[in-house]
Amino acid sequence: MSEAPLAPRVAEALRRVRSELRAACRRAGRAEDAAELVAVSKRKPTEAILAALAAGQRDFGENYAQELRDKARDLAHAEGLRWHYIGPLQRNKVKYVVGTATLVHAVDSQAIMDALERRAAGLGLLQDVLVQVNLAAEPQKAGIMAEDLPVLVEHFARTEHLRLRGLMLMPPWDPDPEASRPLFRRLAELKEGLFGSGLRNVVPDHLSMGMSHDFAVAVEEGATLVRVGTAIFGERPPPRNV
Ligand SMILES: *Cc1c(COP(=O)(O)O)cnc(C)c1O
């Protein structure tokens, strides 16, 4: 079976995802544009990103630091493109991310915060970040435990070049999107709790949650950013270095 050419395929998939996104917003009684679509382009070639850009997509998510660096360089002249760094961060990789990503989604330790702060200070910029919460307390999984969130948030008092914009969730994989609903709801509650921090650089207006198979449920529970890859770009090749 031969596949349709890339550009119309991506444009059609984007139309479908955007229409489902609007429908989910309406069902939840939210404004139709209450949730922004972050197109996850990891392990996809720049041609796929250009196809999505041509179809009006502006926000793209990457989760490998060097891949973000390389694509940002290759697409430096693409107008209006905004990068989101959605992957786990290592301290020696923050240099590829700070200033390149409009939003860093998966901050989960004071050590990473300090590394981001140093880099952002060096570049003289304000870096927007989200904190990833490991709500299901899965071992070996990125994100901080919910009970450790208050202490991590207090650490923002020590940073001048970071701004906490909200929370991010990667729930345990379950083919049934309803399985994640309670976790989406819990993350929304935790985000509301951040408003009481009293810190000038804690401005928690974002909830990054929902992927290809469960973004509609995430939007019903308050997502403002959904991270959708497969439903737009198709299946990915397997990860590198594995
Ligand atoms: C890959 C990835 C996504 C997108 O997953 P799909 O199932 O392809 O939509 C979302 N968030 C994160 C953190 C990812 O790594």
The ligand as an SDF file (V2000), in Angstrom:
LIG
                    3D

 15 15  0  0  0  0  0  0  0  0999 V2000
    6.2210   11.5200   22.4030 C   0  0  0  0  0  0  0  0  0  0  0  0
    5.5760   12.3410   23.4370 C   0  0  0  0  0  0  0  0  0  0  0  0
    4.2560   12.8230   23.2670 C   0  0  0  0  0  0  0  0  0  0  0  0
    3.4040   12.5010   22.0580 C   0  0  0  0  0  0  0  0  0  0  0  0
    2.9420   11.1880   22.0910 O   0  0  0  0  0  0  0  0  0  0  0  0
    1.9250   10.6480   20.9690 P   0  0  0  0  0  0  0  0  0  0  0  0
    1.3230    9.4570   21.5980 O   0  0  0  0  0  0  0  0  0  0  0  0
    2.7410   10.3500   19.7710 O   0  0  0  0  0  0  0  0  0  0  0  0
    0.9330   11.7240   20.7150 O   0  0  0  0  0  0  0  0  0  0  0  0
    3.7310   13.6230   24.2680 C   0  0  0  0  0  0  0  0  0  0  0  0
    4.4440   13.9610   25.3640 N   0  0  0  0  0  0  0  0  0  0  0  0
    5.6940   13.5220   25.5590 C   0  0  0  0  0  0  0  0  0  0  0  0
    6.4120   13.9280   26.7890 C   0  0  0  0  0  0  0  0  0  0  0  0
    6.3020   12.7140   24.6100 C   0  0  0  0  0  0  0  0  0  0  0  0
    7.5570   12.2860   24.8290 O   0  0  0  0  0  0  0  0  0  0  0  0
  1  2  1  0
  2  3  1  0
  2 14  2  0
  3  4  1  0
  3 10  2  0
  4  5  1  0
  5  6  1  0
  6  7  2  0
  6  8  1  0
  6  9  1  0
 10 11  1  0
 11 12  2  0
 12 13  1  0
 12 14  1  0
 14 15  1  0
M  END
$$$$
